[in-house]
Amino acid sequence: MQNLYTTPEASKLTGIPESTIRSWLRRHPEVFQFDNIHVVSDEHGVKLWTQAGIELLHSRRATKNATDDDAETDAESDAPDLLESLLEEDSQRLANEYWRQLPGRTVKRIKQMRDNPTPEQRQTVELSVRTAINAGTEHLLLPTYQPMLTGGDETD
């Protein structure tokens, strides 16, 4: 079984303050993969760090230059970041729900326009149907016959 580390232990191993690690985990959940990759949650919800997670924290520290000052900055900026995180999650959930409901809602509106249209919808539907029929049958229409004119009498 692999070694697992608590957040305080991860802090000691990486030199990154616990508050910064917790802040990163909360603010950037897309960076840290759960299910035995970077972080494991035990049956009590305690987050434990894998060796790969410790390495990821090291690499983030190198790119973020995490210091005790960063922890203070993180604590000061947690409110806007938390709001941003919530907005992003809500936006994603709304977008997913929109696309999930779109086909059913669209079919429902089409049926409503077909069965009980407003005058404006009736006009739109009629124009759309005529356009579709014309576009779909245009290639089936025979060109009109036009006799060839040679300028003289065609009976020799």
VMD Tcl script that builds the backbone (N, CA, C; Angstrom):
set m [mol new atoms 468]
animate dup $m
set s [atomselect $m all]
$s set {name element resname resid chain x y z} {
  {N N MET 1 A 0.843 -1.181 0.000}
  {CA C MET 1 A 0.000 0.000 0.000}
  {C C MET 1 A 0.884 1.240 0.000}
  {N N GLN 2 A 0.428 2.285 -0.677}
  {CA C GLN 2 A 1.230 3.497 -0.794}
  {C C GLN 2 A 1.182 4.328 0.484}
  {N N ASN 3 A 2.193 5.177 0.654}
  {CA C ASN 3 A 2.205 6.083 1.799}
  {C C ASN 3 A 1.187 7.180 1.588}
  {N N LEU 4 A 0.437 7.491 2.635}
  {CA C LEU 4 A -0.533 8.577 2.607}
  {C C LEU 4 A -0.151 9.574 3.685}
  {N N TYR 5 A -0.337 10.846 3.381}
  {CA C TYR 5 A 0.075 11.907 4.283}
  {C C TYR 5 A -1.097 12.837 4.574}
  {N N THR 6 A -1.219 13.242 5.818}
  {CA C THR 6 A -2.232 14.233 6.178}
  {C C THR 6 A -1.779 15.581 5.622}
  {N N THR 7 A -2.658 16.558 5.635}
  {CA C THR 7 A -2.277 17.888 5.153}
  {C C THR 7 A -1.161 18.488 6.013}
  {N N PRO 8 A -1.198 18.354 7.351}
  {CA C PRO 8 A -0.061 18.866 8.132}
  {C C PRO 8 A 1.259 18.176 7.749}
  {N N GLU 9 A 1.208 16.872 7.502}
  {CA C GLU 9 A 2.412 16.157 7.085}
  {C C GLU 9 A 2.874 16.617 5.705}
  {N N ALA 10 A 1.917 16.812 4.810}
  {CA C ALA 10 A 2.245 17.306 3.466}
  {C C ALA 10 A 2.884 18.682 3.558}
  {N N SER 11 A 2.393 19.499 4.472}
  {CA C SER 11 A 2.948 20.830 4.685}
  {C C SER 11 A 4.406 20.741 5.114}
  {N N LYS 12 A 4.693 19.848 6.055}
  {CA C LYS 12 A 6.074 19.684 6.532}
  {C C LYS 12 A 6.982 19.159 5.425}
  {N N LEU 13 A 6.471 18.212 4.623}
  {CA C LEU 13 A 7.279 17.631 3.554}
  {C C LEU 13 A 7.583 18.631 2.440}
  {N N THR 14 A 6.638 19.512 2.156}
  {CA C THR 14 A 6.785 20.430 1.028}
  {C C THR 14 A 7.248 21.823 1.423}
  {N N GLY 15 A 7.075 22.154 2.705}
  {CA C GLY 15 A 7.405 23.507 3.135}
  {C C GLY 15 A 6.325 24.513 2.774}
  {N N ILE 16 A 5.175 24.023 2.375}
  {CA C ILE 16 A 4.039 24.885 2.015}
  {C C ILE 16 A 3.111 24.951 3.222}
  {N N PRO 17 A 2.701 26.141 3.643}
  {CA C PRO 17 A 1.795 26.243 4.792}
  {C C PRO 17 A 0.500 25.452 4.560}
  {N N GLU 18 A 0.003 24.860 5.647}
  {CA C GLU 18 A -1.242 24.086 5.566}
  {C C GLU 18 A -2.358 24.916 4.949}
  {N N SER 19 A -2.471 26.173 5.365}
  {CA C SER 19 A -3.559 27.022 4.865}
  {C C SER 19 A -3.455 27.203 3.353}
  {N N THR 20 A -2.237 27.270 2.838}
  {CA C THR 20 A -2.050 27.421 1.393}
  {C C THR 20 A -2.459 26.139 0.672}
  {N N ILE 21 A -2.045 24.994 1.228}
  {CA C ILE 21 A -2.430 23.712 0.616}
  {C C ILE 21 A -3.945 23.579 0.593}
  {N N ARG 22 A -4.591 23.871 1.703}
  {CA C ARG 22 A -6.060 23.780 1.759}
  {C C ARG 22 A -6.706 24.767 0.791}
  {N N SER 23 A -6.132 25.949 0.717}
  {CA C SER 23 A -6.658 26.964 -0.200}
  {C C SER 23 A -6.531 26.502 -1.646}
  {N N TRP 24 A -5.361 25.960 -1.997}
  {CA C TRP 24 A -5.168 25.470 -3.368}
  {C C TRP 24 A -6.156 24.359 -3.679}
  {N N LEU 25 A -6.332 23.462 -2.738}
  {CA C LEU 25 A -7.246 22.334 -2.961}
  {C C LEU 25 A -8.676 22.824 -3.162}
  {N N ARG 26 A -9.060 23.821 -2.390}
  {CA C ARG 26 A -10.419 24.366 -2.483}
  {C C ARG 26 A -10.590 25.239 -3.727}
  {N N ARG 27 A -9.599 26.050 -4.023}
  {CA C ARG 27 A -9.705 27.006 -5.124}
  {C C ARG 27 A -9.430 26.399 -6.489}
  {N N HIS 28 A -8.681 25.314 -6.517}
  {CA C HIS 28 A -8.288 24.716 -7.798}
  {C C HIS 28 A -8.526 23.213 -7.789}
  {N N PRO 29 A -9.781 22.788 -7.607}
  {CA C PRO 29 A -10.048 21.346 -7.526}
  {C C PRO 29 A -9.722 20.611 -8.824}
  {N N GLU 30 A -9.710 21.335 -9.928}
  {CA C GLU 30 A -9.422 20.690 -11.212}
  {C C GLU 30 A -7.958 20.253 -11.325}
  {N N VAL 31 A -7.088 20.823 -10.500}
  {CA C VAL 31 A -5.665 20.491 -10.554}
  {C C VAL 31 A -5.379 19.177 -9.842}
  {N N PHE 32 A -6.100 18.947 -8.746}
  {CA C PHE 32 A -5.834 17.788 -7.902}
  {C C PHE 32 A -6.821 16.670 -8.211}
  {N N GLN 33 A -6.289 15.508 -8.567}
  {CA C GLN 33 A -7.133 14.367 -8.906}
  {C C GLN 33 A -7.308 13.487 -7.670}
  {N N PHE 34 A -8.551 13.167 -7.391}
  {CA C PHE 34 A -8.859 12.313 -6.256}
  {C C PHE 34 A -8.798 10.845 -6.692}
  {N N ASP 35 A -9.257 9.953 -5.864}
  {CA C ASP 35 A -9.286 8.513 -6.148}
  {C C ASP 35 A -7.882 7.940 -6.347}
  {N N ASN 36 A -7.051 8.121 -5.340}
  {CA C ASN 36 A -5.718 7.511 -5.285}
  {C C ASN 36 A -4.704 8.106 -6.250}
  {N N ILE 37 A -4.996 9.246 -6.881}
  {CA C ILE 37 A -3.996 9.865 -7.749}
  {C C ILE 37 A -3.177 10.862 -6.925}
  {N N HIS 38 A -3.794 11.980 -6.537}
  {CA C HIS 38 A -3.113 12.981 -5.716}
  {C C HIS 38 A -3.652 13.009 -4.290}
  {N N VAL 39 A -4.958 12.862 -4.173}
  {CA C VAL 39 A -5.616 12.984 -2.869}
  {C C VAL 39 A -6.588 11.825 -2.695}
  {N N VAL 40 A -6.656 11.337 -1.459}
  {CA C VAL 40 A -7.587 10.273 -1.110}
  {C C VAL 40 A -8.441 10.794 0.042}
  {N N SER 41 A -9.746 10.594 -0.022}
  {CA C SER 41 A -10.616 10.935 1.106}
  {C C SER 41 A -10.946 9.649 1.839}
  {N N ASP 42 A -10.703 9.660 3.159}
  {CA C ASP 42 A -11.036 8.452 3.914}
  {C C ASP 42 A -12.515 8.455 4.270}
  {N N GLU 43 A -12.942 7.433 5.006}
  {CA C GLU 43 A -14.365 7.287 5.334}
  {C C GLU 43 A -14.916 8.425 6.175}
  {N N HIS 44 A -14.031 9.219 6.791}
  {CA C HIS 44 A -14.466 10.354 7.612}
  {C C HIS 44 A -14.349 11.674 6.847}
  {N N GLY 45 A -13.956 11.598 5.591}
  {CA C GLY 45 A -13.823 12.805 4.780}
  {C C GLY 45 A -12.471 13.484 4.925}
  {N N VAL 46 A -11.553 12.866 5.673}
  {CA C VAL 46 A -10.218 13.434 5.839}
  {C C VAL 46 A -9.446 13.234 4.532}
  {N N LYS 47 A -8.823 14.297 4.074}
  {CA C LYS 47 A -8.067 14.221 2.835}
  {C C LYS 47 A -6.638 13.811 3.152}
  {N N LEU 48 A -6.184 12.794 2.452}
  {CA C LEU 48 A -4.826 12.285 2.605}
  {C C LEU 48 A -4.108 12.413 1.270}
  {N N TRP 49 A -2.863 12.793 1.321}
  {CA C TRP 49 A -2.075 13.046 0.125}
  {C C TRP 49 A -1.239 11.824 -0.240}
  {N N THR 50 A -1.226 11.486 -1.522}
  {CA C THR 50 A -0.384 10.396 -2.017}
  {C C THR 50 A 0.996 10.973 -2.339}
  {N N GLN 51 A 1.934 10.103 -2.683}
  {CA C GLN 51 A 3.265 10.573 -3.077}
  {C C GLN 51 A 3.165 11.444 -4.322}
  {N N ALA 52 A 2.290 11.062 -5.263}
  {CA C ALA 52 A 2.088 11.879 -6.472}
  {C C ALA 52 A 1.519 13.246 -6.097}
  {N N GLY 53 A 0.659 13.277 -5.083}
  {CA C GLY 53 A 0.110 14.551 -4.615}
  {C C GLY 53 A 1.182 15.431 -4.004}
  {N N ILE 54 A 2.082 14.819 -3.246}
  {CA C ILE 54 A 3.194 15.575 -2.649}
  {C C ILE 54 A 4.071 16.154 -3.756}
  {N N GLU 55 A 4.337 15.362 -4.782}
  {CA C GLU 55 A 5.136 15.846 -5.912}
  {C C GLU 55 A 4.440 16.985 -6.640}
  {N N LEU 56 A 3.127 16.884 -6.783}
  {CA C LEU 56 A 2.368 17.958 -7.425}
  {C C LEU 56 A 2.441 19.232 -6.587}
  {N N LEU 57 A 2.325 19.090 -5.269}
  {CA C LEU 57 A 2.450 20.265 -4.394}
  {C C LEU 57 A 3.836 20.893 -4.541}
  {N N HIS 58 A 4.875 20.066 -4.616}
  {CA C HIS 58 A 6.231 20.580 -4.832}
  {C C HIS 58 A 6.287 21.384 -6.126}
  {N N SER 59 A 5.702 20.846 -7.193}
  {CA C SER 59 A 5.758 21.541 -8.478}
  {C C SER 59 A 4.943 22.834 -8.442}
  {N N ARG 60 A 3.813 22.821 -7.741}
  {CA C ARG 60 A 3.021 24.056 -7.601}
  {C C ARG 60 A 3.792 25.084 -6.800}
  {N N ARG 61 A 4.506 24.607 -5.772}
  {CA C ARG 61 A 5.293 25.536 -4.956}
  {C C ARG 61 A 6.351 26.197 -5.820}
  {N N ALA 62 A 6.971 25.408 -6.685}
  {CA C ALA 62 A 8.007 25.953 -7.554}
  {C C ALA 62 A 7.426 27.001 -8.499}
  {N N THR 63 A 6.230 26.738 -9.013}
  {CA C THR 63 A 5.639 27.693 -9.952}
  {C C THR 63 A 4.949 28.849 -9.247}
  {N N LYS 64 A 4.421 28.604 -8.062}
  {CA C LYS 64 A 3.712 29.647 -7.323}
  {C C LYS 64 A 4.626 30.399 -6.360}
  {N N ASN 65 A 5.831 29.812 -6.069}
  {CA C ASN 65 A 6.736 30.393 -5.097}
  {C C ASN 65 A 6.045 30.578 -3.761}
  {N N ALA 66 A 5.417 29.512 -3.286}
  {CA C ALA 66 A 4.625 29.574 -2.058}
  {C C ALA 66 A 5.509 29.902 -0.873}
  {N N THR 67 A 5.066 30.883 -0.091}
  {CA C THR 67 A 5.750 31.277 1.137}
  {C C THR 67 A 4.689 31.544 2.181}
  {N N ASP 68 A 5.137 31.887 3.384}
  {CA C ASP 68 A 4.174 32.260 4.415}
  {C C ASP 68 A 3.388 33.495 3.994}
  {N N ASP 69 A 4.035 34.390 3.212}
  {CA C ASP 69 A 3.324 35.569 2.715}
  {C C ASP 69 A 2.188 35.163 1.784}
  {N N ASP 70 A 2.410 34.109 0.978}
  {CA C ASP 70 A 1.359 33.626 0.088}
  {C C ASP 70 A 0.164 33.154 0.893}
  {N N ALA 71 A 0.424 32.504 2.034}
  {CA C ALA 71 A -0.672 32.027 2.871}
  {C C ALA 71 A -1.509 33.198 3.345}
  {N N GLU 72 A -0.838 34.300 3.733}
  {CA C GLU 72 A -1.586 35.488 4.159}
  {C C GLU 72 A -2.362 36.058 2.983}
  {N N THR 73 A -1.712 36.123 1.824}
  {CA C THR 73 A -2.392 36.627 0.629}
  {C C THR 73 A -3.562 35.731 0.273}
  {N N ASP 74 A -3.353 34.408 0.359}
  {CA C ASP 74 A -4.428 33.464 0.071}
  {C C ASP 74 A -5.595 33.677 1.021}
  {N N ALA 75 A -5.304 33.851 2.297}
  {CA C ALA 75 A -6.372 34.035 3.278}
  {C C ALA 75 A -7.147 35.312 2.985}
  {N N GLU 76 A -6.433 36.367 2.581}
  {CA C GLU 76 A -7.096 37.636 2.273}
  {C C GLU 76 A -7.951 37.525 1.014}
  {N N SER 77 A -7.490 36.720 0.061}
  {CA C SER 77 A -8.198 36.659 -1.217}
  {C C SER 77 A -9.134 35.465 -1.320}
  {N N ASP 78 A -9.311 34.715 -0.241}
  {CA C ASP 78 A -10.174 33.538 -0.293}
  {C C ASP 78 A -11.613 33.874 -0.651}
  {N N ALA 79 A -12.149 34.988 -0.118}
  {CA C ALA 79 A -13.552 35.324 -0.368}
  {C C ALA 79 A -13.832 35.500 -1.858}
  {N N PRO 80 A -13.065 36.344 -2.579}
  {CA C PRO 80 A -13.327 36.465 -4.018}
  {C C PRO 80 A -13.096 35.155 -4.767}
  {N N ASP 81 A -12.073 34.407 -4.371}
  {CA C ASP 81 A -11.794 33.142 -5.042}
  {C C ASP 81 A -12.882 32.116 -4.761}
  {N N LEU 82 A -13.379 32.118 -3.528}
  {CA C LEU 82 A -14.463 31.209 -3.192}
  {C C LEU 82 A -15.693 31.554 -4.024}
  {N N LEU 83 A -15.985 32.843 -4.138}
  {CA C LEU 83 A -17.116 33.283 -4.957}
  {C C LEU 83 A -16.907 32.868 -6.413}
  {N N GLU 84 A -15.703 33.068 -6.918}
  {CA C GLU 84 A -15.399 32.687 -8.299}
  {C C GLU 84 A -15.574 31.187 -8.491}
  {N N SER 85 A -15.091 30.414 -7.521}
  {CA C SER 85 A -15.218 28.962 -7.587}
  {C C SER 85 A -16.692 28.551 -7.619}
  {N N LEU 86 A -17.492 29.162 -6.746}
  {CA C LEU 86 A -18.926 28.848 -6.716}
  {C C LEU 86 A -19.603 29.244 -8.017}
  {N N LEU 87 A -19.261 30.431 -8.526}
  {CA C LEU 87 A -19.855 30.880 -9.788}
  {C C LEU 87 A -19.486 29.938 -10.925}
  {N N GLU 88 A -18.238 29.504 -10.950}
  {CA C GLU 88 A -17.803 28.603 -12.009}
  {C C GLU 88 A -18.549 27.270 -11.925}
  {N N GLU 89 A -18.658 26.727 -10.716}
  {CA C GLU 89 A -19.371 25.462 -10.539}
  {C C GLU 89 A -20.834 25.609 -10.945}
  {N N ASP 90 A -21.477 26.703 -10.496}
  {CA C ASP 90 A -22.879 26.926 -10.838}
  {C C ASP 90 A -23.058 27.129 -12.336}
  {N N SER 91 A -22.143 27.868 -12.944}
  {CA C SER 91 A -22.231 28.099 -14.386}
  {C C SER 91 A -22.111 26.791 -15.154}
  {N N GLN 92 A -21.183 25.947 -14.719}
  {CA C GLN 92 A -21.009 24.661 -15.396}
  {C C GLN 92 A -22.248 23.798 -15.234}
  {N N ARG 93 A -22.794 23.774 -14.019}
  {CA C ARG 93 A -24.003 22.981 -13.768}
  {C C ARG 93 A -25.162 23.500 -14.608}
  {N N LEU 94 A -25.315 24.823 -14.684}
  {CA C LEU 94 A -26.392 25.405 -15.491}
  {C C LEU 94 A -26.203 25.093 -16.976}
  {N N ALA 95 A -24.971 25.184 -17.449}
  {CA C ALA 95 A -24.708 24.877 -18.856}
  {C C ALA 95 A -25.041 23.417 -19.165}
  {N N ASN 96 A -24.636 22.530 -18.271}
  {CA C ASN 96 A -24.952 21.111 -18.474}
  {C C ASN 96 A -26.459 20.881 -18.487}
  {N N GLU 97 A -27.153 21.504 -17.549}
  {CA C GLU 97 A -28.602 21.332 -17.474}
  {C C GLU 97 A -29.282 21.934 -18.707}
  {N N TYR 98 A -28.798 23.063 -19.181}
  {CA C TYR 98 A -29.341 23.692 -20.388}
  {C C TYR 98 A -29.272 22.718 -21.566}
  {N N TRP 99 A -28.092 22.141 -21.787}
  {CA C TRP 99 A -27.920 21.242 -22.922}
  {C C TRP 99 A -28.696 19.943 -22.738}
  {N N ARG 100 A -28.882 19.526 -21.495}
  {CA C ARG 100 A -29.667 18.323 -21.239}
  {C C ARG 100 A -31.135 18.560 -21.589}
  {N N GLN 101 A -31.653 19.736 -21.249}
  {CA C GLN 101 A -33.069 20.019 -21.467}
  {C C GLN 101 A -33.380 20.568 -22.858}
  {N N LEU 102 A -32.384 21.071 -23.554}
  {CA C LEU 102 A -32.622 21.733 -24.838}
  {C C LEU 102 A -33.396 20.887 -25.845}
  {N N PRO 103 A -33.020 19.640 -26.105}
  {CA C PRO 103 A -33.764 18.875 -27.128}
  {C C PRO 103 A -35.241 18.712 -26.784}
  {N N GLY 104 A -35.546 18.353 -25.540}
  {CA C GLY 104 A -36.939 18.168 -25.140}
  {C C GLY 104 A -37.738 19.455 -25.228}
  {N N ARG 105 A -37.133 20.535 -24.770}
  {CA C ARG 105 A -37.816 21.835 -24.830}
  {C C ARG 105 A -38.036 22.272 -26.267}
  {N N THR 106 A -37.053 22.027 -27.106}
  {CA C THR 106 A -37.178 22.433 -28.507}
  {C C THR 106 A -38.293 21.657 -29.187}
  {N N VAL 107 A -38.342 20.358 -28.977}
  {CA C VAL 107 A -39.406 19.538 -29.559}
  {C C VAL 107 A -40.760 20.005 -29.034}
  {N N LYS 108 A -40.837 20.309 -27.750}
  {CA C LYS 108 A -42.086 20.790 -27.155}
  {C C LYS 108 A -42.543 22.090 -27.823}
  {N N ARG 109 A -41.601 23.014 -28.050}
  {CA C ARG 109 A -41.953 24.290 -28.693}
  {C C ARG 109 A -42.362 24.086 -30.150}
  {N N ILE 110 A -41.694 23.175 -30.823}
  {CA C ILE 110 A -42.055 22.905 -32.216}
  {C C ILE 110 A -43.476 22.355 -32.291}
  {N N LYS 111 A -43.801 21.421 -31.420}
  {CA C LYS 111 A -45.157 20.875 -31.395}
  {C C LYS 111 A -46.172 21.954 -31.069}
  {N N GLN 112 A -45.829 22.831 -30.126}
  {CA C GLN 112 A -46.730 23.929 -29.763}
  {C C GLN 112 A -46.937 24.853 -30.963}
  {N N MET 113 A -45.861 25.153 -31.680}
  {CA C MET 113 A -45.983 26.033 -32.850}
  {C C MET 113 A -46.810 25.359 -33.945}
  {N N ARG 114 A -46.701 24.048 -34.062}
  {CA C ARG 114 A -47.461 23.322 -35.065}
  {C C ARG 114 A -48.935 23.233 -34.685}
  {N N ASP 115 A -49.221 22.922 -33.425}
  {CA C ASP 115 A -50.590 22.656 -32.988}
  {C C ASP 115 A -51.370 23.897 -32.572}
  {N N ASN 116 A -50.714 24.868 -32.015}
  {CA C ASN 116 A -51.419 26.048 -31.494}
  {C C ASN 116 A -50.539 27.289 -31.647}
  {N N PRO 117 A -50.244 27.670 -32.883}
  {CA C PRO 117 A -49.312 28.775 -33.087}
  {C C PRO 117 A -49.963 30.140 -32.899}
  {N N THR 118 A -49.134 31.097 -32.513}
  {CA C THR 118 A -49.561 32.492 -32.524}
  {C C THR 118 A -49.566 32.926 -33.987}
  {N N PRO 119 A -50.180 34.058 -34.314}
  {CA C PRO 119 A -50.151 34.507 -35.720}
  {C C PRO 119 A -48.721 34.651 -36.259}
  {N N GLU 120 A -47.820 35.166 -35.448}
  {CA C GLU 120 A -46.429 35.320 -35.886}
  {C C GLU 120 A -45.777 33.948 -36.099}
  {N N GLN 121 A -46.040 33.011 -35.188}
  {CA C GLN 121 A -45.483 31.670 -35.323}
  {C C GLN 121 A -46.064 30.968 -36.551}
  {N N ARG 122 A -47.350 31.160 -36.809}
  {CA C ARG 122 A -47.986 30.554 -37.984}
  {C C ARG 122 A -47.290 31.032 -39.255}
  {N N GLN 123 A -47.025 32.325 -39.324}
  {CA C GLN 123 A -46.349 32.883 -40.492}
  {C C GLN 123 A -44.936 32.294 -40.628}
  {N N THR 124 A -44.229 32.187 -39.506}
  {CA C THR 124 A -42.885 31.606 -39.514}
  {C C THR 124 A -42.913 30.160 -39.971}
  {N N VAL 125 A -43.854 29.383 -39.453}
  {CA C VAL 125 A -43.955 27.970 -39.811}
  {C C VAL 125 A -44.297 27.827 -41.289}
  {N N GLU 126 A -45.263 28.596 -41.774}
  {CA C GLU 126 A -45.650 28.497 -43.182}
  {C C GLU 126 A -44.484 28.842 -44.104}
  {N N LEU 127 A -43.772 29.905 -43.785}
  {CA C LEU 127 A -42.623 30.303 -44.595}
  {C C LEU 127 A -41.548 29.213 -44.554}
  {N N SER 128 A -41.299 28.684 -43.372}
  {CA C SER 128 A -40.286 27.636 -43.218}
  {C C SER 128 A -40.660 26.386 -43.999}
  {N N VAL 129 A -41.923 25.978 -43.930}
  {CA C VAL 129 A -42.373 24.787 -44.660}
  {C C VAL 129 A -42.250 25.014 -46.164}
  {N N ARG 130 A -42.692 26.193 -46.635}
  {CA C ARG 130 A -42.566 26.484 -48.077}
  {C C ARG 130 A -41.116 26.465 -48.526}
  {N N THR 131 A -40.242 27.069 -47.727}
  {CA C THR 131 A -38.815 27.105 -48.065}
  {C C THR 131 A -38.232 25.696 -48.097}
  {N N ALA 132 A -38.608 24.871 -47.123}
  {CA C ALA 132 A -38.111 23.493 -47.069}
  {C C ALA 132 A -38.598 22.699 -48.269}
  {N N ILE 133 A -39.867 22.860 -48.625}
  {CA C ILE 133 A -40.412 22.149 -49.788}
  {C C ILE 133 A -39.701 22.596 -51.053}
  {N N ASN 134 A -39.530 23.900 -51.208}
  {CA C ASN 134 A -38.846 24.410 -52.402}
  {C C ASN 134 A -37.408 23.917 -52.467}
  {N N ALA 135 A -36.719 23.936 -51.355}
  {CA C ALA 135 A -35.323 23.488 -51.341}
  {C C ALA 135 A -35.235 21.992 -51.581}
  {N N GLY 136 A -36.173 21.255 -51.033}
  {CA C GLY 136 A -36.119 19.805 -51.146}
  {C C GLY 136 A -36.572 19.279 -52.477}
  {N N THR 137 A -37.405 20.039 -53.203}
  {CA C THR 137 A -37.935 19.525 -54.468}
  {C C THR 137 A -37.362 20.242 -55.677}
  {N N GLU 138 A -36.548 21.239 -55.464}
  {CA C GLU 138 A -36.028 22.017 -56.567}
  {C C GLU 138 A -35.293 21.131 -57.573}
  {N N HIS 139 A -34.538 20.176 -57.087}
  {CA C HIS 139 A -33.780 19.307 -57.996}
  {C C HIS 139 A -34.691 18.345 -58.763}
  {N N LEU 140 A -35.944 18.168 -58.327}
  {CA C LEU 140 A -36.869 17.280 -59.008}
  {C C LEU 140 A -37.637 17.975 -60.129}
  {N N LEU 141 A -37.673 19.292 -60.078}
  {CA C LEU 141 A -38.421 20.032 -61.091}
  {C C LEU 141 A -37.698 19.965 -62.430}
  {N N LEU 142 A -38.464 19.710 -63.486}
  {CA C LEU 142 A -37.875 19.654 -64.815}
  {C C LEU 142 A -37.708 21.063 -65.339}
  {N N PRO 143 A -36.625 21.307 -66.042}
  {CA C PRO 143 A -36.481 22.650 -66.620}
  {C C PRO 143 A -37.560 22.855 -67.683}
  {N N THR 144 A -38.026 24.056 -67.827}
  {CA C THR 144 A -39.069 24.317 -68.830}
  {C C THR 144 A -38.474 24.169 -70.223}
  {N N TYR 145 A -39.282 23.650 -71.114}
  {CA C TYR 145 A -38.836 23.414 -72.478}
  {C C TYR 145 A -38.738 24.735 -73.215}
  {N N GLN 146 A -37.600 24.964 -73.822}
  {CA C GLN 146 A -37.418 26.155 -74.648}
  {C C GLN 146 A -36.903 25.702 -76.001}
  {N N PRO 147 A -37.690 25.938 -77.065}
  {CA C PRO 147 A -37.233 25.507 -78.391}
  {C C PRO 147 A -35.987 26.279 -78.803}
  {N N MET 148 A -35.140 25.598 -79.544}
  {CA C MET 148 A -33.924 26.245 -80.002}
  {C C MET 148 A -34.283 27.142 -81.177}
  {N N LEU 149 A -33.872 28.342 -81.103}
  {CA C LEU 149 A -34.108 29.280 -82.201}
  {C C LEU 149 A -32.823 29.419 -82.995}
  {N N THR 150 A -32.935 29.166 -84.339}
  {CA C THR 150 A -31.738 29.246 -85.185}
  {C C THR 150 A -31.768 30.481 -86.059}
  {N N GLY 151 A -32.829 31.180 -86.015}
  {CA C GLY 151 A -32.911 32.383 -86.816}
  {C C GLY 151 A -33.520 32.138 -88.198}
  {N N GLY 152 A -33.689 30.911 -88.590}
  {CA C GLY 152 A -34.249 30.619 -89.915}
  {C C GLY 152 A -35.353 29.607 -89.767}
  {N N ASP 153 A -35.883 29.177 -90.881}
  {CA C ASP 153 A -36.939 28.185 -90.896}
  {C C ASP 153 A -36.341 26.830 -90.634}
  {N N GLU 154 A -36.904 26.121 -89.671}
  {CA C GLU 154 A -36.360 24.841 -89.304}
  {C C GLU 154 A -36.794 23.735 -90.250}
  {N N THR 155 A -37.692 24.002 -91.183}
  {CA C THR 155 A -38.125 22.969 -92.147}
  {C C THR 155 A -37.328 23.134 -93.417}
  {N N ASP 156 A -36.511 22.257 -93.752}
  {CA C ASP 156 A -35.681 22.330 -94.967}
  {C C ASP 156 A -36.251 21.520 -96.065}
}
mol reanalyze $m
mol bondsrecalc $m
mol representation Tube
mol addrep $m
